[in-house]
Amino acid sequence: MENSCETKASCMQKMIQKLKVSIPEIIGLTIGAAGGFMYYKTVGCSTGTCPITSNPWISTIWGGLIGYLFGGMFNKKNKTK
């Protein structure tokens, strides 16, 4: 069983290792969400009919999603044989 942890320290070490691998996605998500919200605040939609930019929650989520996908492009993949 590769996924099981023998001790609490080994579980923490595995979790930290997974977080280190996900750092580009986390950074992209954060920057994208902030960018989506800033786009809503600065550009927005004056009529309220724009499906993405008329709602701060939706524009923040879309920005975070795009940032997450963009950050994932810089993640190195492990090649297995």
PATORDO-525564 format. One record per residue (C-alpha): x, y, z. Coordinates in nm, 4 decimals, padded with zeros to 6 digits. Layout:
N
[r [X; Y; Z]] ...
***
This chain:
81
[r [00.0000; 00.0000; 00.0000]] [r [00.1842; 00.3036; -00.1276]] [r [-00.0779; 00.5589; -00.0243]] [r [-00.0980; 00.4599; 00.3413]] [r [00.0994; 00.6445; 00.6055]] [r [00.2893; 00.4596; 00.8726]] [r [00.3376; 00.7555; 01.1044]] [r [00.1978; 01.1026; 01.1415]] [r [00.5303; 01.2487; 01.0283]] [r [00.5276; 01.0458; 00.7062]] [r [00.1730; 01.1631; 00.6334]] [r [00.2751; 01.5252; 00.6859]] [r [00.5800; 01.4760; 00.4652]] [r [00.3670; 01.3317; 00.1834]] [r [00.1174; 01.6166; 00.2142]] [r [00.3936; 01.8786; 00.2007]] [r [00.5440; 01.7071; -00.1028]] [r [00.2072; 01.7166; -00.2824]] [r [00.1670; 02.0856; -00.1952]] [r [00.5124; 02.1634; -00.3356]] [r [00.4133; 01.9993; -00.6620]] [r [00.0932; 02.2076; -00.6733]] [r [00.2556; 02.5466; -00.6091]] [r [00.2206; 02.6737; -00.9709]] [r [-00.1516; 02.5910; -00.9692]] [r [-00.2040; 02.7562; -00.6308]] [r [-00.0227; 03.0724; -00.7400]] [r [-00.2130; 03.0798; -01.0688]] [r [-00.5445; 03.0300; -00.8890]] [r [-00.4738; 03.3142; -00.6467]] [r [-00.3555; 03.5597; -00.9114]] [r [-00.6389; 03.4628; -01.1461]] [r [-00.9058; 03.5064; -00.8792]] [r [-00.7657; 03.8465; -00.7840]] [r [-00.7495; 03.9416; -01.1510]] [r [-01.1079; 03.8289; -01.2090]] [r [-01.2307; 04.0392; -00.9196]] [r [-01.0262; 04.3399; -01.0322]] [r [-01.1711; 04.3009; -01.3817]] [r [-01.5208; 04.3091; -01.2301]] [r [-01.4369; 04.6228; -01.0296]] [r [-01.2593; 04.8162; -01.3044]] [r [-01.4314; 04.7071; -01.6277]] [r [-01.7428; 04.5231; -01.5134]] [r [-02.0729; 04.5479; -01.6931]] [r [-02.2820; 04.8625; -01.6700]] [r [-02.6065; 04.7055; -01.7949]] [r [-02.5989; 04.3910; -01.5815]] [r [-02.6621; 04.1640; -01.8782]] [r [-02.3075; 04.0320; -01.9121]] [r [-02.3092; 03.6767; -01.7732]] [r [-01.9538; 03.6763; -01.6378]] [r [-01.8610; 04.0344; -01.5560]] [r [-02.1892; 04.1450; -01.3990]] [r [-02.1417; 03.9266; -01.0892]] [r [-01.8274; 03.9511; -00.8714]] [r [-01.8508; 03.5863; -00.7630]] [r [-01.8689; 03.4521; -01.1160]] [r [-01.5886; 03.6724; -01.2478]] [r [-01.3675; 03.5762; -00.9510]] [r [-01.4345; 03.2049; -01.0057]] [r [-01.3691; 03.2330; -01.3800]] [r [-01.0472; 03.4245; -01.3177]] [r [-00.9365; 03.1622; -01.0651]] [r [-01.0156; 02.8798; -01.3064]] [r [-00.8206; 03.0408; -01.5893]] [r [-00.5316; 03.1132; -01.3515]] [r [-00.5331; 02.7539; -01.2259]] [r [-00.5207; 02.6173; -01.5795]] [r [-00.2484; 02.8631; -01.6783]] [r [-00.0448; 02.7731; -01.3683]] [r [-00.0825; 02.4049; -01.4500]] [r [00.1035; 02.4571; -01.7753]] [r [00.4227; 02.5189; -01.5773]] [r [00.3956; 02.2032; -01.3670]] [r [00.6487; 01.9342; -01.4504]] [r [00.4957; 01.5941; -01.5084]] [r [00.6552; 01.2788; -01.3719]] [r [00.7275; 01.0317; -01.6475]] [r [00.6720; 00.6712; -01.5503]] [r [00.7945; 00.3725; -01.7451]] 
***
